Amino acid sequence: VAGYGARRFGASRAGTLGGILGGIVGALLGSTIFGVGAILGLPVGAVVGVYLAESRSARRREKSEILNERSVGKSVKGVFAGYLFSALVEVALGTIATLIFVFTAWP
């Protein structure tokens, strides 16, 4: 969902792929910190991945520096918005599943 958010906010194909790969690498590296780091490593890795991929692809296209930073910033906001939306949906679905369990287990 974070990749979709980046794409929706104007990330290139390279930025979207960078976000996905960055999220995976961030989660794997973060999991070495007692397992809790994966929770923070995923969004941080995705943001760093999009930033690096967008910066690199914008330099290849030889855009101006101001436009480059603006589009990269917009793409990073998209990753963050997508990750936040994903987390909110997961919390809502978890709450609904818990309520269904509680009301069916204890009539």
C-alpha positions as CSV (number, residue, x, y, z in Angstrom):
1,V,0.0,0.0,0.0
2,A,2.9,2.3,0.7
3,G,4.1,1.8,-2.9
4,Y,0.7,2.7,-4.2
5,G,0.7,5.8,-2.1
6,A,4.0,6.8,-3.5
7,R,2.8,6.2,-7.1
8,R,-0.4,8.1,-6.3
9,F,1.6,11.1,-5.2
10,G,3.7,11.1,-8.3
11,A,6.6,8.7,-7.8
12,S,8.2,7.2,-10.8
13,R,8.4,3.5,-11.4
14,A,11.9,3.5,-10.1
15,G,10.7,5.3,-6.9
16,T,7.9,2.8,-6.4
17,L,10.4,-0.1,-6.8
18,G,12.9,1.7,-4.5
19,G,10.2,2.0,-1.8
20,I,9.3,-1.7,-2.0
21,L,12.9,-2.8,-1.9
22,G,13.8,-0.2,0.8
23,G,10.9,-1.5,3.0
24,I,12.1,-5.1,2.7
25,V,15.7,-4.2,3.5
26,G,14.6,-1.9,6.3
27,A,12.4,-4.5,7.9
28,L,15.1,-7.2,7.6
29,L,17.8,-4.9,9.1
30,G,15.4,-3.6,11.7
31,S,14.5,-7.1,12.8
32,T,18.0,-7.6,14.1
33,I,17.1,-5.1,16.9
34,F,15.1,-7.5,19.1
35,G,12.3,-7.8,16.6
36,V,10.8,-4.5,17.4
37,G,13.0,-2.7,14.9
38,A,11.2,-4.2,12.0
39,I,8.1,-2.1,12.9
40,L,10.2,1.0,12.5
41,G,12.6,-0.3,9.8
42,L,9.8,-0.9,7.3
43,P,8.6,2.7,6.9
44,V,12.0,4.2,7.3
45,G,13.5,1.8,4.7
46,A,10.6,2.6,2.3
47,V,11.1,6.3,2.7
48,V,14.8,6.0,2.2
49,G,14.3,3.7,-0.8
50,V,11.9,6.1,-2.5
51,Y,14.1,9.1,-1.8
52,L,17.2,7.5,-3.2
53,A,15.5,6.0,-6.3
54,E,13.6,9.2,-7.1
55,S,16.8,11.3,-6.6
56,R,18.7,9.0,-8.9
57,S,16.1,8.8,-11.6
58,A,15.5,12.6,-11.5
59,R,19.2,13.3,-12.0
60,R,19.1,11.0,-15.0
61,R,16.3,13.0,-16.5
62,E,18.3,16.2,-15.8
63,K,15.5,18.0,-14.1
64,S,16.2,21.2,-12.2
65,E,17.2,20.9,-8.6
66,I,14.1,22.7,-7.2
67,L,11.7,20.5,-9.2
68,N,13.7,17.4,-8.3
69,E,13.5,18.1,-4.5
70,R,9.8,19.0,-4.8
71,S,8.9,15.7,-6.6
72,V,11.0,13.6,-4.3
73,G,9.4,15.2,-1.3
74,K,6.0,14.6,-2.7
75,S,6.8,10.9,-3.4
76,V,8.1,10.5,0.2
77,K,4.9,12.0,1.5
78,G,3.0,9.5,-0.6
79,V,4.9,6.6,1.0
80,F,4.2,7.9,4.5
81,A,0.5,8.4,3.7
82,G,0.2,4.9,2.2
83,Y,1.9,3.4,5.2
84,L,-0.3,5.3,7.6
85,F,-3.4,4.3,5.7
86,S,-2.3,0.7,5.7
87,A,-1.7,0.8,9.4
88,L,-5.1,2.3,10.1
89,V,-6.9,-0.3,8.0
90,E,-5.0,-3.1,9.8
91,V,-6.1,-1.7,13.2
92,A,-9.7,-1.4,12.0
93,L,-9.7,-5.0,10.7
94,G,-8.1,-6.3,13.8
95,T,-10.6,-4.5,16.0
96,I,-13.5,-5.9,14.0
97,A,-12.1,-9.4,14.1
98,T,-11.6,-9.1,17.9
99,L,-15.2,-7.9,18.4
100,I,-16.6,-10.7,16.3
101,F,-14.6,-13.2,18.3
102,V,-15.7,-11.7,21.7
103,F,-19.4,-11.5,20.8
104,T,-19.5,-15.1,19.4
105,A,-17.3,-16.7,22.1
106,W,-19.2,-15.1,25.0
107,P,-22.9,-14.9,24.1
